[in-house]
Structures are given as structure tokens and as C-alpha cells.
Amino acid sequence: MPNSNTQMIQKGKISSIEGEPDRNGDKTTARVLPSTADSLVTRPLTIPWYLRGDMGNLSPGVEVAYAMFEDGTGLILSRMDGEWPGIVPGDITIKKGALTVQDKGVSVPSADVTASGISLTSHTHTAPHGETTGPH
């Protein structure tokens, strides 16, 4: 039979964010203060990629659900408030599919967009009298 600190999904508040950084520079583990009154702070628990850095916006005091295992390791599962700021850091690759943006469009405030090697900000168009014009 599992004891109160192993093999259970538990609830608690982030005590600290720590660990080796991932490819985006975000820390990969956190210690959690369980919601049970007599509990000690956990060992470092893995923060999954979808909760790291700005994407999960975890910080001390944020309430989370987490799982603990017999060997003392564990994994943060979710924010208890269910919030997500809508931020995905780093590069994204879409394989075998399309990207569809509905309603608000796409904004690229400080970079260029390139499709099939053609730059959106520096390509030119041929004008009716043979001259070229810049992007519109």
C-alpha cells in the first residue's frame, strides 16, 4: 500500500524553480510544498516542457497538481488554476500538416517572413512599365 508521499497525485504550491536549463534556457525542475499540513518540501520534480518558462508561467506560490513515485521522483502535471498564457517559446516545426490562423491573422513585429526562399520584406514586383517596385 502506498504511503501518503508516494504513488499518488497530490496538490501543493511551488516552493522553488531550479534544475538544468532546457534548449530554451528554462529550468527543468521545481520543489513543491504539499498542501498537507505536516509535509516537507518535495525533492526536485520534473517540469514537463509544456509548463516550463513563460509557457507555464510557474513561480513560487502557484498551486500545482503533481505525481510522486516510489523511487522519490515525480512530475508536475498541471497548474491547479488551469491557466495558460498562450506563449510557446522557441522554434516550432510542423510536419505533415498545415498551419491555419483564424480571425486575428499573423503578426511578425521584428522579423521577416520567407516562403519558398522569397522574403516578404525585401522582394520586388514588376510594375506595368517594366520597372520594379518594393514590397507593398
N, C-alpha and C positions, 0 to 999 in steps of 0.2 A: 504494500500500500504506500503511495507517495506521501511524503510529508508536506507541510504547508509551503515549503520553499522550492520544491522540485516537481517537475512534470505537471505543471498547472499553468493555465493562463491567468495572469494576475494584472492588477491595476496599481499604478503608482505615479509619482511625479519625477521628472528628470532632475537629477542632482547635479550631474556634470556631463559635458560632451568632451570626448577625448579620443585617443587612438590614432593610428597611422592615417594620413590623408589618402583619399582615392584619387583618380585621374583628374578630378575637378578641383582638388585641393580641400575637399570636405572631410572632416573627421568621421571615423567609421564605427566608433563605439560610444556608449553612454552608460553611466551608472544611474540607477533608479532607486528612489526611496519608496518602498512598497507602502500601500495605503493602510496595511495592518499596523496597529499602534506600536507593537513591540519589535518590529522588523528593523534590520540593519540595511544599509545601502547595499545594493547588489554588486557582484563582480561586474566588469565591463560586459555589456550586452551588445551584440551586433546591431548596428543601424542599417537596415536594408537600403539599397540605392535610392529607392523612391521616397525616403524620408530624410536623406542627408542634405545638409546645407540649406539653401534658400527653398529647395523643393518641399521639404517637410517642415521647415522653419521651427525645428525643435530648439528649446532653450531651457535652462533651469526653471523649474516650476510648472512646465507644461505636463499635463496629465496624459499618460500613455497606457496602452494595453501591451503586455509582453508575455512571452513564454519562457519558462525555465526548464532545463533538462537535468537528468540525474547527475551528469558529469560537471554541473555547475555553470555550463554555458547557457546562453539564452539569446533571444531575438526580440527586438521591439517590433510589434505587429502594426500598431496604428496610433494615431492621436485619438484621444477619447472624444474630443470635440468634432472630429471628422473633417476638420478644415484642411484646405489645400489652396495655397496662394496662386496656383496656376503658372508656376515658374518651372521650366525644365532647363537646367544649365548644360553647357557643353554641346558637342556636336550630336546630331541625330541623323541616322541613316535609315531610310525606308526601303526595304527590299520587297519586290513583287507586290506592288500596290501603288496607290496614288495618294496624294495629299489634297484634301478638299477643305477649303476655308469658306465657311458660310457667314453671311451677314456683315461682319466688320472689315473684311479684307486683310491685306498683309502690309505691315509697316516695317521698313528696314531703315531706321534713322541714321545709322552711321557706317553703312557698308554698301557694297554693290550686290546686285543680283545678276547671276550669269546663267544663261540657258544655252546649251549646245555650243559653248565657247563664246557666246555673244554677250557683251557687257551691257546692262541696261543703262548705265550712266555715261558710257563713252562711245556707243555705237552711233552711226550716222545714217541718214536717209537720203536717197536721191531725190532732188527737187525736180519739178516739171521741166526746167530748162537745162538740165544736166549738172547743175551744181549740187553740192551736198549740204545738208543741214544737220545740226546737232540733235540730240535727243529732245523729244517734246515732253 
